[in-house]
Amino acid sequence: MTAEPAHVDEREQVLEWVVRHAARLGDAGVAPLRRITVSTAAIAVAVEWSPPAQTPPGLEVVEGGGEAGTLPAATAPPGSILVTAPMVGTFYRAQEPGAPPFVEVGDVVEPGQQVGIIEAMKLMNAVQAEQAGRVVEIVAADGSPVQYEEPLLALVPLEAG
């Protein structure tokens, strides 16, 4: 009988740990767990929750020309366009520590303009505005972990004219 290489045992141990702790991951969300994806090689775990059945107290759904999302009810103007996280990772407002942020409240952004970065698995991914508008709120804090489709900032559409 031949022994398995040590790296196979390590991967199996990591997978067993993830499986044992999957229930905790499911309980950590505000909605039912939708999917857990485990990759090997560099080992990545992606967790996805279903949208909450009802909006948590103090938050309201913002309807507008863009995708719907949630923002604190007191600060989100009606008709806001949300720029949301395209992936799970860490959100950064600037190219590097100490550099000026890509955008500030009051700035006008154009479609395709970079408004932030999400670091995922040591890769820096540009976050771009899909629509033009004026930044009215930066929702996600610099350096904060974000989930897929979590609001990062809110824009008010520019008046045609």
MDAnalysis code that builds the backbone (N, CA, C; Angstrom):
import MDAnalysis as mda
import numpy as np

u = mda.Universe.empty(483, n_residues=161, atom_resindex=np.repeat(np.arange(161), 3), trajectory=True)
u.add_TopologyAttr("name", ["N", "CA", "C"] * 161)
u.add_TopologyAttr("resid", np.arange(1, 162))
u.add_TopologyAttr("resname", ["MET", "THR", "ALA", "GLU", "PRO", "ALA", "HIS", "VAL", "ASP", "GLU", "ARG", "GLU", "GLN", "VAL", "LEU", "GLU", "TRP", "VAL", "VAL", "ARG", "HIS", "ALA", "ALA", "ARG", "LEU", "GLY", "ASP", "ALA", "GLY", "VAL", "ALA", "PRO", "LEU", "ARG", "ARG", "ILE", "THR", "VAL", "SER", "THR", "ALA", "ALA", "ILE", "ALA", "VAL", "ALA", "VAL", "GLU", "TRP", "SER", "PRO", "PRO", "ALA", "GLN", "THR", "PRO", "PRO", "GLY", "LEU", "GLU", "VAL", "VAL", "GLU", "GLY", "GLY", "GLY", "GLU", "ALA", "GLY", "THR", "LEU", "PRO", "ALA", "ALA", "THR", "ALA", "PRO", "PRO", "GLY", "SER", "ILE", "LEU", "VAL", "THR", "ALA", "PRO", "MET", "VAL", "GLY", "THR", "PHE", "TYR", "ARG", "ALA", "GLN", "GLU", "PRO", "GLY", "ALA", "PRO", "PRO", "PHE", "VAL", "GLU", "VAL", "GLY", "ASP", "VAL", "VAL", "GLU", "PRO", "GLY", "GLN", "GLN", "VAL", "GLY", "ILE", "ILE", "GLU", "ALA", "MET", "LYS", "LEU", "MET", "ASN", "ALA", "VAL", "GLN", "ALA", "GLU", "GLN", "ALA", "GLY", "ARG", "VAL", "VAL", "GLU", "ILE", "VAL", "ALA", "ALA", "ASP", "GLY", "SER", "PRO", "VAL", "GLN", "TYR", "GLU", "GLU", "PRO", "LEU", "LEU", "ALA", "LEU", "VAL", "PRO", "LEU", "GLU", "ALA", "GLY"])
u.atoms.positions = np.array([
    [0.852, -1.174, 0.000],
    [0.000, 0.000, 0.000],
    [0.902, 1.243, 0.000],
    [0.608, 2.180, -0.902],
    [1.427, 3.379, -1.036],
    [0.825, 4.522, -0.220],
    [1.678, 5.279, 0.420],
    [1.221, 6.416, 1.224],
    [0.908, 7.596, 0.312],
    [-0.131, 8.351, 0.661],
    [-0.494, 9.570, -0.077],
    [0.546, 10.651, 0.210],
    [0.818, 11.541, -0.766],
    [1.717, 12.665, -0.493],
    [1.146, 13.551, 0.613],
    [2.015, 14.236, 1.344],
    [1.604, 15.055, 2.495],
    [0.648, 16.168, 2.089],
    [0.834, 16.772, 0.889],
    [-0.033, 17.882, 0.497],
    [-1.477, 17.434, 0.280],
    [-1.703, 16.169, -0.099],
    [-3.063, 15.657, -0.251],
    [-3.726, 15.593, 1.123],
    [-3.007, 15.110, 2.130],
    [-3.537, 15.059, 3.491],
    [-3.896, 16.459, 3.990],
    [-3.057, 17.461, 3.712],
    [-3.315, 18.831, 4.149],
    [-4.586, 19.372, 3.512],
    [-4.778, 19.149, 2.206],
    [-5.985, 19.607, 1.527],
    [-7.222, 18.940, 2.110],
    [-7.111, 17.644, 2.367],
    [-8.250, 16.931, 2.942],
    [-8.578, 17.464, 4.330],
    [-7.567, 17.805, 5.109],
    [-7.802, 18.357, 6.438],
    [-8.505, 19.706, 6.345],
    [-8.086, 20.541, 5.393],
    [-8.723, 21.850, 5.215],
    [-10.175, 21.662, 4.782],
    [-10.421, 20.771, 3.838],
    [-11.776, 20.518, 3.375],
    [-12.650, 19.995, 4.510],
    [-12.130, 19.083, 5.307],
    [-12.885, 18.564, 6.452],
    [-13.217, 19.687, 7.437],
    [-12.270, 20.597, 7.678],
    [-12.503, 21.725, 8.574],
    [-13.618, 22.605, 8.032],
    [-13.588, 22.896, 6.733],
    [-14.629, 23.738, 6.123],
    [-15.992, 23.067, 6.264],
    [-16.067, 21.795, 5.979],
    [-17.335, 21.070, 6.086],
    [-17.851, 21.109, 7.529],
    [-16.965, 20.892, 8.501],
    [-17.374, 20.919, 9.912],
    [-17.912, 22.292, 10.321],
    [-17.347, 23.349, 9.728],
    [-17.721, 24.707, 10.128],
    [-18.742, 25.354, 9.194],
    [-19.240, 24.633, 8.220],
    [-20.207, 25.192, 7.269],
    [-21.472, 25.675, 7.975],
    [-21.909, 24.957, 8.984],
    [-23.113, 25.367, 9.716],
    [-22.912, 26.734, 10.367],
    [-21.724, 26.988, 10.897],
    [-21.442, 28.302, 11.491],
    [-21.496, 29.395, 10.432],
    [-20.956, 29.116, 9.246],
    [-21.009, 30.092, 8.161],
    [-22.460, 30.410, 7.806],
    [-23.286, 29.377, 7.733],
    [-24.693, 29.578, 7.418],
    [-25.408, 30.420, 8.442],
    [-25.083, 30.220, 9.704],
    [-25.727, 30.974, 10.784],
    [-25.221, 32.408, 10.882],
    [-24.096, 32.727, 10.241],
    [-23.501, 34.057, 10.346],
    [-24.232, 35.098, 9.511],
    [-25.033, 34.687, 8.543],
    [-25.722, 35.628, 7.659],
    [-27.046, 36.086, 8.230],
    [-27.610, 37.154, 7.617],
    [-28.912, 37.663, 8.040],
    [-30.037, 36.974, 7.278],
    [-29.698, 36.069, 6.371],
    [-30.680, 35.345, 5.572],
    [-30.220, 33.904, 5.436],
    [-31.069, 33.036, 4.894],
    [-30.666, 31.641, 4.725],
    [-29.448, 31.502, 3.805],
    [-28.619, 30.533, 4.126],
    [-27.439, 30.256, 3.316],
    [-27.891, 29.769, 1.946],
    [-27.293, 30.319, 0.896],
    [-27.657, 29.932, -0.462],
    [-26.641, 28.983, -1.059],
    [-25.332, 29.276, -0.848],
    [-24.301, 28.463, -1.476],
    [-22.972, 28.649, -0.761],
    [-22.212, 27.555, -0.661],
    [-20.821, 27.602, -0.215],
    [-20.003, 26.964, -1.322],
    [-18.989, 27.677, -1.787],
    [-18.101, 27.161, -2.820],
    [-16.705, 27.070, -2.228],
    [-16.084, 25.907, -2.367],
    [-14.730, 25.701, -1.866],
    [-13.844, 25.386, -3.053],
    [-12.756, 26.116, -3.216],
    [-11.782, 25.857, -4.279],
    [-10.498, 25.370, -3.630],
    [-9.727, 24.612, -4.376],
    [-8.434, 24.191, -3.851],
    [-7.336, 24.889, -4.630],
    [-6.133, 24.494, -4.426],
    [-4.914, 25.114, -4.958],
    [-4.503, 26.190, -3.982],
    [-5.051, 27.386, -4.083],
    [-4.738, 28.439, -3.123],
    [-5.797, 28.488, -2.029],
    [-6.740, 27.579, -2.014],
    [-7.844, 27.448, -1.070],
    [-8.610, 28.764, -0.950],
    [-9.797, 28.774, -1.492],
    [-10.699, 29.917, -1.394],
    [-12.066, 29.399, -1.010],
    [-12.735, 30.105, -0.131],
    [-14.085, 29.741, 0.279],
    [-14.976, 30.934, -0.018],
    [-16.033, 30.719, -0.809],
    [-17.011, 31.772, -1.099],
    [-18.328, 31.357, -0.467],
    [-18.944, 32.275, 0.249],
    [-20.207, 32.004, 0.923],
    [-21.225, 33.000, 0.391],
    [-22.416, 32.508, 0.027],
    [-23.461, 33.372, -0.510],
    [-24.754, 33.125, 0.246],
    [-25.365, 34.205, 0.716],
    [-26.639, 34.114, 1.399],
    [-27.738, 34.588, 0.472],
    [-28.939, 34.067, 0.654],
    [-30.107, 34.538, -0.082],
    [-30.426, 35.947, 0.385],
    [-31.112, 36.745, -0.464],
    [-31.528, 38.065, 0.013],
    [-32.464, 37.912, 1.206],
    [-32.381, 38.834, 2.183],
    [-33.253, 38.716, 3.347],
    [-34.725, 38.799, 2.926],
    [-35.567, 38.042, 3.607],
    [-36.993, 38.054, 3.303],
    [-37.605, 39.418, 3.602],
    [-37.109, 40.059, 4.627],
    [-37.581, 41.402, 4.941],
    [-36.383, 42.275, 5.271],
    [-36.542, 43.561, 5.018],
    [-35.460, 44.497, 5.248],
    [-35.257, 44.690, 6.742],
    [-33.993, 44.622, 7.215],
    [-33.739, 44.835, 8.640],
    [-34.207, 46.219, 9.086],
    [-34.588, 46.394, 10.361],
    [-35.033, 47.695, 10.861],
    [-33.967, 48.755, 10.638],
    [-34.407, 49.964, 10.247],
    [-33.482, 51.077, 10.043],
    [-32.931, 51.160, 8.639],
    [-33.245, 50.170, 7.790],
    [-32.796, 50.212, 6.407],
    [-34.010, 50.195, 5.497],
    [-33.889, 50.841, 4.340],
    [-34.970, 50.787, 3.373],
    [-34.390, 50.493, 2.006],
    [-35.197, 49.927, 1.143],
    [-34.750, 49.663, -0.223],
    [-34.835, 50.966, -0.988],
    [-33.781, 51.304, -1.706],
    [-33.731, 52.529, -2.481],
    [-34.048, 52.180, -3.924],
    [-35.133, 52.702, -4.434],
    [-35.517, 52.443, -5.818],
    [-34.942, 53.551, -6.678],
    [-34.580, 53.220, -7.893],
    [-34.049, 54.252, -8.765],
    [-33.677, 53.689, -10.099],
    [-32.909, 54.474, -10.865],
    [-32.516, 54.089, -12.198],
    [-31.487, 52.981, -12.199],
    [-30.863, 52.705, -11.069],
    [-29.833, 51.670, -11.010],
    [-30.367, 50.451, -10.306],
    [-29.464, 49.615, -9.865],
    [-29.861, 48.420, -9.149],
    [-30.297, 48.795, -7.745],
    [-31.278, 48.064, -7.235],
    [-31.760, 48.333, -5.890],
    [-30.762, 47.801, -4.879],
    [-30.723, 48.413, -3.713],
    [-29.851, 47.959, -2.637],
    [-30.353, 48.559, -1.353],
    [-29.580, 48.471, -0.292],
    [-30.017, 49.047, 0.963],
    [-29.022, 50.085, 1.435],
    [-29.562, 51.151, 1.969],
    [-28.776, 52.214, 2.573],
    [-29.535, 52.682, 3.808],
    [-28.863, 53.297, 4.756],
    [-29.594, 53.855, 5.880],
    [-30.675, 54.801, 5.380],
    [-31.895, 54.633, 5.889],
    [-33.037, 55.394, 5.399],
    [-32.845, 56.893, 5.541],
    [-32.128, 57.350, 6.555],
    [-31.979, 58.777, 6.807],
    [-31.082, 59.469, 5.790],
    [-30.232, 58.749, 5.086],
    [-29.254, 59.420, 4.240],
    [-29.395, 59.160, 2.753],
    [-30.143, 58.174, 2.334],
    [-30.228, 57.826, 0.922],
    [-31.347, 58.608, 0.240],
    [-30.997, 59.488, -0.708],
    [-32.048, 60.207, -1.414],
    [-32.836, 59.251, -2.317],
    [-34.137, 59.509, -2.488],
    [-34.919, 58.679, -3.408],
    [-34.315, 58.746, -4.810],
    [-34.343, 57.653, -5.525],
    [-33.806, 57.617, -6.881],
    [-32.303, 57.420, -6.948],
    [-31.666, 57.102, -5.826],
    [-30.216, 56.886, -5.820],
    [-29.842, 55.680, -6.667],
    [-28.675, 55.771, -7.269],
    [-28.082, 54.657, -7.999],
    [-26.984, 54.116, -7.093],
    [-27.001, 52.822, -6.846],
    [-25.987, 52.237, -5.983],
    [-24.882, 51.606, -6.808],
    [-23.656, 51.883, -6.439],
    [-22.501, 51.160, -6.966],
    [-22.252, 50.059, -5.946],
    [-22.359, 48.802, -6.391],
    [-22.257, 47.679, -5.466],
    [-20.984, 46.879, -5.714],
    [-20.618, 46.089, -4.728],
    [-19.416, 45.258, -4.818],
    [-19.630, 44.152, -5.853],
    [-18.727, 44.043, -6.824],
    [-18.860, 42.991, -7.831],
    [-18.383, 41.631, -7.322],
    [-17.810, 41.602, -6.121],
    [-17.273, 40.356, -5.560],
    [-17.073, 40.528, -4.060],
    [-16.766, 39.447, -3.400],
    [-16.435, 39.470, -1.977],
    [-14.968, 39.862, -1.848],
    [-14.653, 40.723, -0.898],
    [-13.265, 41.117, -0.688],
    [-13.164, 42.275, 0.279],
    [-12.070, 43.023, 0.171],
    [-11.836, 44.201, 1.009],
    [-11.889, 45.434, 0.124],
    [-12.733, 46.399, 0.500],
    [-12.943, 47.614, -0.288],
    [-11.936, 48.691, 0.106],
    [-11.321, 49.285, -0.900],
    [-10.405, 50.408, -0.672],
    [-10.853, 51.583, -1.522],
    [-10.817, 52.769, -0.929],
    [-11.236, 53.987, -1.631],
    [-10.116, 54.615, -2.450],
    [-8.851, 54.223, -2.221],
    [-7.714, 54.841, -2.898],
    [-6.807, 53.765, -3.489],
    [-5.951, 54.196, -4.398],
    [-5.013, 53.293, -5.075],
    [-4.048, 52.636, -4.093],
    [-3.635, 53.395, -3.067],
    [-2.700, 52.892, -2.055],
    [-2.864, 53.718, -0.787],
    [-2.388, 53.225, 0.347],
    [-2.502, 53.993, 1.590],
    [-1.864, 55.374, 1.438],
    [-2.570, 56.394, 1.891],
    [-2.072, 57.763, 1.827],
    [-2.399, 58.482, 0.536],
    [-2.826, 57.773, -0.494],
    [-3.196, 58.396, -1.769],
    [-4.594, 58.988, -1.652],
    [-4.905, 59.998, -2.474],
    [-6.259, 60.562, -2.431],
    [-7.289, 59.526, -2.904],
    [-8.492, 59.565, -2.336],
    [-9.542, 58.619, -2.755],
    [-9.903, 58.817, -4.232],
    [-10.400, 57.753, -4.849],
    [-10.844, 57.849, -6.243],
    [-11.965, 58.868, -6.379],
    [-12.920, 58.857, -5.428],
    [-14.033, 59.802, -5.452],
    [-14.361, 60.256, -4.038],
    [-14.948, 61.438, -3.962],
    [-15.429, 62.007, -2.698],
    [-16.895, 62.375, -2.880],
    [-17.601, 62.588, -1.785],
    [-18.976, 63.060, -1.862],
    [-18.974, 64.391, -2.615],
    [-19.884, 64.519, -3.571],
    [-19.977, 65.730, -4.394],
    [-19.340, 65.576, -5.761],
    [-18.447, 64.606, -5.932],
    [-17.804, 64.380, -7.232],
    [-18.812, 63.845, -8.238],
    [-18.604, 64.210, -9.514],
    [-19.400, 63.672, -10.604],
    [-18.596, 62.539, -11.236],
    [-19.249, 61.389, -11.435],
    [-18.580, 60.246, -12.057],
    [-19.255, 59.925, -13.385],
    [-18.482, 59.376, -14.289],
    [-18.948, 58.972, -15.610],
    [-18.992, 57.452, -15.674],
    [-19.779, 56.884, -16.588],
    [-19.778, 55.430, -16.741],
    [-18.371, 54.918, -17.035],
    [-17.968, 53.861, -16.353],
    [-16.647, 53.280, -16.541],
    [-15.551, 53.891, -15.687],
    [-15.864, 54.975, -14.960],
    [-14.859, 55.614, -14.106],
    [-14.608, 54.765, -12.867],
    [-13.336, 54.595, -12.506],
    [-12.985, 53.830, -11.319],
    [-13.349, 54.618, -10.073],
    [-14.067, 53.940, -9.149],
    [-14.503, 54.580, -7.910],
    [-13.937, 53.891, -6.672],
    [-13.232, 52.769, -6.863],
    [-12.663, 52.047, -5.734],
    [-11.945, 50.800, -6.204],
    [-11.475, 50.025, -5.233],
    [-10.767, 48.771, -5.488],
    [-11.311, 47.739, -4.509],
    [-11.445, 46.507, -4.978],
    [-11.735, 45.399, -4.069],
    [-10.593, 44.409, -4.187],
    [-9.963, 44.158, -3.039],
    [-8.897, 43.161, -2.985],
    [-9.532, 41.811, -2.667],
    [-9.272, 40.848, -3.542],
    [-9.769, 39.490, -3.336],
    [-8.644, 38.531, -3.672],
    [-8.253, 37.721, -2.719],
    [-7.184, 36.734, -2.897],
    [-5.898, 37.390, -3.425],
    [-5.532, 38.492, -2.820],
    [-4.296, 39.234, -3.131],
    [-4.311, 39.882, -4.513],
    [-5.478, 39.917, -5.182],
    [-5.607, 40.596, -6.471],
    [-6.410, 41.872, -6.268],
    [-5.965, 42.959, -6.903],
    [-6.665, 44.234, -6.815],
    [-7.589, 44.353, -8.021],
    [-8.894, 44.499, -7.761],
    [-9.912, 44.557, -8.804],
    [-10.563, 45.937, -8.809],
    [-10.545, 46.607, -9.954],
    [-11.141, 47.932, -10.060],
    [-12.657, 47.844, -9.933],
    [-13.227, 48.809, -9.204],
    [-14.678, 48.960, -9.123],
    [-15.006, 50.200, -9.933],
    [-15.904, 50.044, -10.905],
    [-16.239, 51.143, -11.799],
    [-17.713, 51.481, -11.700],
    [-18.023, 52.762, -11.901],
    [-19.418, 53.201, -11.958],
    [-20.000, 52.731, -13.286],
    [-21.204, 52.221, -13.241],
    [-21.862, 51.785, -14.474],
    [-22.672, 52.904, -15.090],
    [-23.030, 53.906, -14.271],
    [-23.838, 55.024, -14.747],
    [-23.232, 56.332, -14.256],
    [-23.575, 57.410, -14.952],
    [-23.123, 58.734, -14.539],
    [-23.956, 59.213, -13.359],
    [-23.343, 60.018, -12.504],
    [-24.069, 60.596, -11.380],
    [-23.144, 61.356, -10.463],
    [-23.750, 62.009, -9.475],
    [-22.987, 62.736, -8.458],
    [-22.964, 61.885, -7.193],
    [-21.786, 61.714, -6.603],
    [-21.638, 60.916, -5.390],
    [-22.323, 61.652, -4.238],
    [-23.308, 60.975, -3.607],
    [-24.000, 61.583, -2.476],
    [-23.651, 60.904, -1.156],
    [-23.107, 59.686, -1.230],
    [-22.710, 59.016, 0.002],
    [-21.708, 57.914, -0.297],
    [-20.687, 57.818, 0.544],
    [-19.761, 56.684, 0.535],
    [-20.279, 55.748, 1.625],
    [-20.792, 54.592, 1.225],
    [-21.447, 53.689, 2.174],
    [-20.429, 52.789, 2.872],
    [-19.536, 52.169, 2.107],
    [-18.562, 51.230, 2.671],
    [-17.329, 51.987, 3.162],
    [-16.870, 51.634, 4.326],
    [-15.673, 52.257, 4.897],
    [-14.418, 51.742, 4.199],
    [-13.419, 52.590, 4.104],
    [-12.142, 52.206, 3.518],
    [-11.529, 51.061, 4.328],
    [-11.113, 50.009, 3.632],
    [-10.491, 48.871, 4.294],
    [-11.477, 47.887, 4.896],
    [-12.769, 48.066, 4.612],
    [-13.768, 47.174, 5.219],
    [-14.051, 45.963, 4.331],
    [-14.365, 44.832, 4.950],
    [-14.759, 43.660, 4.163],
    [-16.149, 43.900, 3.578],
    [-16.351, 43.495, 2.325],
    [-17.643, 43.652, 1.668],
    [-18.074, 42.331, 1.056],
    [-19.367, 42.167, 0.942],
    [-19.966, 40.991, 0.325],
    [-20.408, 41.337, -1.087],
    [-20.644, 40.324, -1.892],
    [-21.133, 40.487, -3.257],
    [-22.423, 41.309, -3.255],
    [-22.480, 42.336, -4.101],
    [-23.609, 43.247, -4.287],
    [-23.903, 44.132, -3.079],
    [-22.984, 44.211, -2.128],
    [-23.155, 45.135, -1.001],
    [-22.914, 46.554, -1.510],
    [-23.745, 47.526, -1.104],
    [-23.561, 48.909, -1.562],
    [-22.213, 49.481, -1.110],
    [-21.515, 50.138, -2.052],
    [-20.251, 50.803, -1.754],
    [-20.435, 52.305, -1.709],
    [-21.183, 52.846, -2.656],
    [-21.484, 54.268, -2.666],
    [-22.779, 54.515, -3.404],
    [-23.365, 55.703, -3.170],
    [-24.624, 56.068, -3.787],
    [-24.419, 57.285, -4.677],
    [-25.045, 57.248, -5.845],
    [-25.004, 58.347, -6.802],
    [-26.416, 58.861, -7.036],
    [-26.520, 60.150, -7.326],
    [-27.770, 60.717, -7.790],
    [-27.572, 60.978, -9.277],
    [-28.510, 60.501, -10.121],
    [-28.348, 60.711, -11.565],
    [-28.240, 62.201, -11.890],
    [-27.452, 62.491, -12.918],
    [-27.310, 63.887, -13.368],
    [-28.552, 64.289, -14.139],
    [-28.953, 65.547, -13.976],
    [-30.107, 66.057, -14.707],
    [-29.762, 66.198, -16.185],
    [-30.632, 65.702, -17.048],
    [-30.399, 65.841, -18.498],
    [-30.642, 67.294, -18.860],
    [-29.786, 67.772, -19.732],
    [-30.102, 69.133, -20.030],
    [-29.146, 69.925, -20.680],
])
